[in-house]
């Protein structure tokens, strides 16, 4: 059933994009919207090159709807459901099911990423289409100018920590900002986007600790040595923070033992790799 609905949605997108494939102005892009519902997310997203971009798409009905993101500038199908159809690892789909929001994350945007993007949802009797126009601006560089101290003070501070609970890796990305506001966070492993659509493997959430302190949480369930790697969190308003995680499952209980396996989590500090601390859970 899921495959059939996905196939129908892909066929509709293919039929549509065959007639597109040209450079669209901002006004032309926004005219492609087709919906009986209000899209409260921004229709025009402006970012600087090398920064991340977040394109939002709110599903009007249940969570069972399939969502696909297409770049109309070159007819490129980027994602459909939780599947990626591009080899460009900068693109990541991040579903926020509580808000019924399917966010297209683009890491380190380039000037060539500017253009029209369409989110299509397989609603009845016809699909719902939301368009977002991405404007990527070149950063101004002035070698003679000095850094603005106020800008560095107001920039949010970030810290990434890792710990083990049972067989679950828990990464906490703590963001300290001057004002309370939720921030779109992108999670990566070995510099590649994590497939957050795999809800059995990954679980994301956030909690507000105080007025200016938010903790974003990534849980990696049933962790094994395959989950070793460098994990990182980054956002549009704060710098990337990373931690290298290594799981050592050498101490394993005998086959007939009722004792749970022991996992050692080694968190390699990014500043001085020669120092490390281990968390041993029995």
N, C-alpha and C positions, 0 to 999 in steps of 0.2 A: 504493500500500500504506500509506504513511504517512498519507495523507489519510483512508483508510478507517478505520484504527485511531483516528485523532483523532476522526472522526465518531462512532464507536461510543462512545468515552469521553465525548464531549460529550453524547450522547444519554442515557447512564447518569447523568451528573451532572444533566441537566435533569430526568429522571424523579425523581431523588432530591430535588432542591431544591424541586420543586413541592409536595412534602408537608411541607417544612420552613417556613422563613420566620417564625420566631417567636423571641423572646428566650430563649436557652438559658442556664441556670446553668452554672457551671464543671463540676459533677458530671455534668449532663446532656450537656454537650459531650463530655467524655472517654469517655462510654459509647458514642459512635458509632464508636469505633475498631474496625476489623475487619482483623485481621492474624494470621498465624501466625508472624510474625517480631517480634523485639524492636526497638522504636524507641528508640534510645539518646538522642535529642535531648530537650530539655526539653519537657514537655507543657503547662506553664504558663510564659508569658513575661511578666515584669513590667518595665515601662518607665515613664518620666516623659514627659508630653506635650512635644512639640517635639523629643524625642530620636528616633533611628532605632530600628526594631525588626527583628529577624531571626528568622524562623520556619523551622525546619529540617525537611526531609523526606528520609529516606534510602531509596533504592530498593533493595529486597532482592535483586534479581537483576541482569541485565545492564543496560548503558546504553541498550539499545534500547527500554526501557519508556517510555511516555508518562506525564507527570505533569501534573496539573491542581490548581490552588489555587482554592478556593471560600470565600467568606465566608457562613456559614450564617445570620448574623443577618438579612440582607436578600436571601439567595439570589443574591448577586452572584458570577458567574464572573469571576475575576480574571486567571488565566493558564491556558493549556493548551499544553504543550510550550514552545516559545519564543515563542508568540503571546500578546499582551496583549489582554484583552477588556474593559478598563476605560479610560475617558478620564482617570482620575486618575493623573497622572504620578508620584505619590509611590510607586506600586507598581512593583517591578522584580523579575524572576526572575533569579537568579544561579546557574547550574548549576556545581557543583564535581564534575566528572566523575571525578576520581581517587578521591574519597570517595563517589561515587554519591549526592551530597547536592544536592537542589534547594532553594535557599534563597529564600524570599519576603522581599524587603527592603521595608520601609515607611519612607519618609523623613518626618521631622517629624510623628510620630504625633499624632493628636488624641484627645480623650476619647471621641469618637464611634466611634473605631476599635476600642474594646474589644469583645470578644465571641469567638465561636467560629469558627475557621478549619479547613477540612478539606483535606488533601492526599490525592488519589486517584490510584492507580497502576494501569494496565491489566494486572494480572497475571491468570494463569489458575489455576483455572477461574472465579474471581470476582475482582473488583478488590480491591486492598488500600487500606484507608482509615486514615489517621492524622489525629488531631484535635489542634489546639493552641489553648489558650485564652489570649487576649491581654488582659492587665490594664494599662490606661493610667491612671496616677495623676497627679493635679494637683500641680504643684510648689508647695511652700510658700514664700511670699514674706514676708520680715520686713524692712521698710525700716530698722528701727533696728539690725539686726544687722550686724556687720562681717564682711568676707570672712575665711574661715579660711585663714591662710597655708599650713598644712600641706596643705590640699586642693589649692591651686594648685601646690605643689611636687611632689606625687605624681601630678598629672595628666600623661598622656603628652604629649611634645612631638612635633610633626609638621612635616615639610618636604616639599614637592612640587617636583620638578625635571623638566625635559623636555630631550630631546636627539634628534638624528636619526641613524639608521644606515641608509644607503641610502635607500629609500623608506618606511621605518618610523619612526613617532614612538614614542619610548619614554619613558613617564612613570614616575618612581620616587617612590613615597609612602613616605617613611622615618618610622617610628614608634619613638620612644625611650621606653621604659617602665621602671618600677622592677623589674618581674618579667617573666620570659619567658612569653609566652602569645600564641597566634595570635588575631587580632582579625578579625571580619567587617568587610570594607571595601566601601563602595558607591562606584562610579565614576559620575560624571555629566558631561555636556557641555551647556553653556549651561543649567544647572540642570535638565536632563532626564536620567533614567536612561539609561545606555548599554545597548544590547541585547547583552549578553555572550554570548547564545546564538549570535550570528553569529560562529562560530569562524574563518571565513576572514578576517574583517575585524579581529577583536579577539582578543587572547590575554592571559590573566591568569595570574599566578604570584606566589609570594613566596619570599624567601630569608632565612634567619636569619644575620645578620652577627655578632652576639655574643649574650651571654646576655640583654641587654635592648634589642637593636636589631634590628628587622625591617624589611625593604624589600619593599613590595608593588609589583608591576610591571604596568603596562598597556601593551600594544603595539598600535598602530594601523597595520595593514598597508596597503601600497599607498596611502599618504597623498596626497591632492590638496587643492585649495583648499576642497573641500566639508568637509574635516575641520578647517577653521579654527574656533576658538571657545574658550570658557572651560572648561577641564577642572578637575575637582575630585575629591578623595578625602575621605571622611568615615567615621567609625565611631562606635559607641556610646560609646567610651571616650576619644575624642580629637576636637578641633575640626576643622572643615572647612578644608582648604587648597586653594587654586586657582591656576591659571596660565592666562594667555591665550596661545594658540598661533596663529601666523599663518604659513602656508606660501607662499613666493613661488617659483613655478616659471617665472620670467621667463627665466632662463638655460637654454634647452633646446638640446640638440645638434641639428645638421642631420639631416634624415631619413635620409641614407645614412651617417651617422657611427656608428662602433662605440662611441663614448664614451657613458657613461651620462648621463642628464639630471641637471642640478644642481638640488638643492632647497635653498632657504634657509629655515631655521627661526628665526623671530623669537619669542622668549619675552618677553612683556610682563610686567614685574614688577608685582605687585599693589599695592605700596606707592607707588612713584613711576613713573607711566606714562611720564614724560618720558625715562626711561632705559631702554635695552634693549640686549641683546646678541644677536649672530647667530652661528649655527653653520653654516658652509658646508662641505658635503661634496662633493668632486670625484670 
